[in-house]
Each structure stands twice: as structure tokens, then as C-alpha cells.
Amino acid sequence: MTWMRSPVGHHLDAQPGSLHQFLHQSENAEVAELAGAFRRPRYDAFLRHSQALVARHRLDETVIGGRVDSIRTEREHLLVQGEGVEVAARRVLIATGTNVPRMPQWARRLQREGAPIHHAFGPCTRLDHDILGGGISAVQRALMVHRSTGQTVRLWMRRPVRVADFDVDRSWAKHRFVGRWAELQVSERLDFLNRRAVGGSVPSGLASRLARAVRRGSIELQHEVPTVEWDAAQEQLLLHGGGRTVESSGLTLATGLRRETVSGWLRSSAEQLGLPMINGIPRLSEDMHWGRGVHVCGPLARLRLGPMATNIVGARWAASKLPSVRMLPV
């Protein structure tokens, strides 16, 4: 990944112009280039800026390592507990991102049988020449595998490439659209979010690179999801699609991340605390309060914040609402 999908104004600092100013410092000249009409920064520039923020605010010193498995009340406090963790707090902010790969059931079944199928966001580092997916991660993966191996990559997707410069329509970042979202009934918000979950898209620049790779024969596009079999005796996959069957040594899934809902330990904790949910999504007040001193931002706040909840704009909106909680009673 060379370029960020978002423009230069989207970053982790509270000041909108922070990344732009950072890139004008002489020591960052080699990563200062911005791409296209939307002025997208380089990925390594965004990463360098983020690391500088962490160092400046000494955020690494505030991290407690461990895995949480419950939140419960303990007298006037919330007790956050888990493996290597026990913290008492008056307030807790749930800010879990979307980090669980989306794996079709057929892929899980074949994995259990020993088939060489893995997800692009998993730990495996194989460079498979068959990739399943239709979004930005699938295309980037296909280009990277060809660049690394020099061999043709088959890219399987259920529909033609959908070109969109941003993963969420930029209109939703404007204040008038925020107001429109707040006016919608909860059922209308759920319907919108479900309709929007239609799969990945590809920025125009990356779509052009893919088109050139297809013309050169570096990538072979297959516009369907193959039927996959695992031949354990021959230790190879059989991919049926496009009126033919091809043999493959491995298949990488670039099928995105699972839509976040309240599950596992968080669901049991929420039920114990009596926190309201709709279809597994927290129902939040204007100040991101779920109840009992628990607040939420990120993907789980999408009923409150709308489509932008999962990205940096949504994080800023959530942060702007949180200072008011200091005056609220637990």
C-alpha cells in the first residue's frame, strides 16, 4: 500500500492541519508528496505522523497490555477484568475496531480439512496466485503477488470492479448530512446500514493500475465466485468457475472484515449491566453513552454516528461529544 485512501486532512491529531504541517518539515521531505485531486498522503507519511503523535503525547506509557473478558459493576466503579487486566474505573470507553476477517462457511470447512486457504488479514504470509475478493485489499494483494513473483495472478470477484474514491460517500462528513442522519428513525438507520454493506470498492487510481495489469496479462479477472474443492490426495485445490476447472496450490481470501456487533464477553457484560441494543448494535445517547458509565465509539457506534463511524472522521465526532460526560453521574 503506497497511498492512503483518505485525504491529507484525515489523521489522528486533533488539529485538522497537523499532517499537512508535519509534511512541510524538512526531515519529512521524502514522504511529503500528495496524490491526486483529493491530496492523499503516502501511507508511510501517515504512519510516521501517527508515531510522532504517540511519542509526543507519551501514549505508549498509558497502555495496559492484556485481554479483557468482562466489565461489571463493583460498588461505585466499573471493574474491567481479563487476562493480565484488572482496572477499576468510573467510566469505560469501548473503542474496539473491526478486526475479525470475514470467512465464508465453505472456506472454514475446507480449512479444517487441511486446505491451503487463508485470509489476507490473517497471519499467513503465503503468496497465493488465486485471490478471492473485489475491493481495495484484493486488488492491492493481486498487484503485490505479481510484483513479488512475476507470475500471473487470478483474481476472482462476484461482480465487475466498483470504482469509488472513498469507502464512504464524502457527503456524510458534512454537517447537513449529520443532521439528516439524526432525524432518521432507528429502523431507517438500520435499513441504510444494511443496504450499504454491499462489498468493497476500489479508488480510481488503483482501478487504472488493475486495468493496465489485466491488459499486460499480469492479472486474470474472473467475474464469479468459484466453487472450491480440496483434493487431499493430490494436495491441491480445484476451482470451478468460468466454464472450466483450474488447479491451485492455495487461495487467499480478501473478503474484508466482519461487521462488528456486540458478541462474546462484551455481549454477556452488556446483558449483565442492562445496556440497550438493537440487532446487536449499542443504542447510544447523544454523548455516546451506552449506560452505567460505559461509552462507545468506532464501528459499534454506527447507529449514533452513521456511515462515518468506522473511520477517522467518525472518531473525531465521537471525541467531540465525549468531554461532556465528565458532568454526568454514573
N, C-alpha and C positions, 0 to 999 in steps of 0.2 A: 504494500500500500504506500503510494508516494504522496498523494494529496488527500486532505480531509474533504469530506463531502460538504461540510458546513462552511460558511464564510468566516472571515477573519474576526468578526465581532463576537463569535460564539466560542467561549473558552471558559476556564474555571474561575477566573478572577471576578471580583465584584464590579470592577471598573470596566465599562464596555470597550474602551480604547486600549486596554492593557497589553494585549498581544501585539497590536499594531506598533505601539511604542517599544515593546520588547524587541521586535524585529528590526527597529531602526538603530539599535545599539550595535556598535562596531563589531563586537565579538560574535554577533549572530548574523553577520552579513551573508555567510554562505548558505543560510537557510531562509533568507528574507523574501524570496520570490513568492508572489501571489499569483494564482492561476485564474484565468478567465474573467468573465464579466462579474461573477459573484465574489471574486477576490478570495479564493480558497487558499489557506496556508498549507505548507508542507506538513506531513504527518510528524516528521522528526522535529519540526519547529514547534508544533503544538505540544509534543511530548517534552521538549526542553523547557518550554514556558511553564508547563504543569509542574515539572520537577523543581523549577526555581520558586514557584509559589509554595510548594511543600517545604522547601528549605527555609524560605523567608519567614513563614509563619510557624515553623517548627512543628508541623502537623504530625510528622512521624513519631514525635515524642508523646502524642496523645493516643496512640493506637494500643489497644489491648488485644493480644493475639488469643484466639480460641474460637470454638464453635458453640453458638448459642442453641439451647434446646428448649427453653421455656422463659416466659415472662409471667410473673404472678405478683399479687399484692402482698406486702409484708408490713403490717401496721400502716404508717402514713407514706410508705415508699413502694416503688415497684422494684422487684428483685429480678434481675436478669441473670440467668444461670445457664451453665453448659460445661462442656469440656474445657477446663482451664479458665473458666469465667465465673465470677460471682460479683455482681456490681449492684449496689443499691442506688436508686435514682428517683428524683421526684418526677422527672419526665423522660420519656424514651422516644426517639425518632426512628421509625422503621424506614430505612433507605436502601433496601435490597434491590439490586438491579436485576435485569433479565439475563440470566446466565446459564439456563438449562437448555442444552441443544434439543431441537425438535427432531425426534426419531420416529419414523413410521413403524407400525407394529410388525410389518413384514421384515423390516431391517433388523429389529430387535430379535425376532425369531431366528433369522439366519445367522446373526452374530452368535447366539447361543449354540448354534450347530458348528461354530468354528469358521464361518465365512469371513473373508478379509474385507469387512465393511466397517468404516469408521466415519465419524463426523469431523468436519473441518475445524470445529471449535473444540475438539477433544484433544487428548494428549498424544495421539499417534502422529508420527512425522512422515509416514509413507507418502510418496509422490505417485498416486494412482493416476492412470491415464483415462479413467472413466469417472466423471463427476456429475452428480445429480443436483440441479438447482437452477433457479432462474434470476437470482438477484445479484447484487454487487459482490458478495463474497464468492459466489460460484464463478463469476467471470474473472475476478482477480485471481482466484485459485487456478483456473484453467490457463491463464496467461503465465502465471508463475511456474506451473509444472512444465509447460512447453519451453519456457526460457531456461529452466534448470536442466532439462533432459534432451531438448532438441527433437522430441517425438511428438507426433500428432496426438491431441487430446480430444476425446469425445465428450461433449457437453450436452447432457440430457436435460430438457426442460419441458414442462407441460404446455407451454404456450410461447409465442414469439416474445422476444425481449421487450419489456415495458420500460420505456425511457422516461425518467423523471429526475430532475436535478437534485431534488431533496426527498428524503424518505417520508416527510410530512409536508403537505401544502403550506407554503410560507404564509398564506393568508391567516392561518390560525395563530400566528405570532403577533398579529395586530390587535390592538385593544378592542376594536369594534367587534371582532370575531370572538374575543374572550367574553364580551358581554352577551353575544348571541348564544354561546355555549351555556352560560349561567341561566339563560331563560328557558332552555330545553328541559322537559320533564326527564326524570331518570330513565324511563323506558325508552325515550327518544335517544338519549345519550348511549345507552347500551346497544340500541339498534345501529347507530352510527359507527360505534367502535367495532361491532361485529362485521359490518359491511366493509370497513376499511382493512380488515385483516385478510387481504387477498393475495399476499405473497410479496416477493421482493421486486425491486426496480433497480435500474442502472442509470447513473448520470450520463449525460450526452457525450462527454469526452471519452468515458470508458466504453460506451456503446460504439463509438467510432473506432476505437482500438480493437474491439472484438470483431467488427465488420472487416477490418483490414486483415486480422488474423485468419478469419474464415476464407477470405479471398486467396490468401497465401497457402491455405491448406494446413496451417498450424493448428487450427481448431475445427472440429467437425461438429456441427449443430444437429441435434436430434430433437424435434419438437414433440416429444411424448415421454411419459414416464415408463421405463421398461419394466417388463415382468422379469424378475430376477430369480434364478435358481442357483443352488450351491451343489456342485459336483464334488463331493468329498473324496471320492476315489481318485479323481484327476487333480484335485486341489485347485479348482478354478471356478469362477463364476460364469454363468450363462445368462446373457442379457438379451431378452427377446423384445424387439421393437423395430419399427420402420420396415416391417415385412422381412426381417432377417434375424438371425441369431449370431451374436458375437461372443467370443470368449474373452474373459478379462481376469487379470491377476488380482484386481482389487477395485473397490468402488468407494469414492469419497462422497459423503452427503454434505451439501452446502445448503441445507434446508432451513436455515435460520434458527431462531431461538423460540422456545415455547412461550406463549403468552402467560404472563405472570398472574397467578391467582393465589389467594390465601390457602395454604396447604401445609401438611406436615405439622411440625411443632408450633408454627405460628397460628394455624387454624385451631389447634387444641387450646392454645393460650388465649386466643381471641374469644373462643366459646366460654372458657372459664371466667374471663373478665366481662363477658356480656357485651362485646363490641359488635356493632351492627355491620352486616354485609349484605350485598346483593349479587347473586350469581358468583360468589367467591371473591368479590371486589369490595374493599372497605368503603363504607359510606361516611364521608368526612364532612366536618363543618368548614366554614369559610377559612378558618385559621389552621386547616389541615389536621384538626383534632379528631381522632377516631373515638376517643373516650378514655376515661380512667387515667389520664396523663400520657396516653400513647398518641403520637402524631405520625404521619406518613407522608413520604414524598416518593418520586420515581414512578415506575410502571403501576404500582398498586394505587396510585393517586389519580388514575386517569378518569375516573368518574367525576372528580372535582375539577381537574385541570384541563381535561380534554386531550386531543391527539398529541399535544406537545409535551405531555407529562414525562415521556421517556427520554427526552433529550435535554441539552443544556439550557435551552430557553425555559422548559418546564421546571428545571431545578432552580433557576433564578426566581421564577414566580413563587415557587414554594418557599424559598428563603425569604422573600419579601413579606410573606404572610406570617412567618414564624415568630418574629420578635414580639408580637402582641401576646404570646402565650405566657409571658412572664407574669402578667397580672391576673391570670386565671387561677382559680383554686383547683387543686386536684380533687 
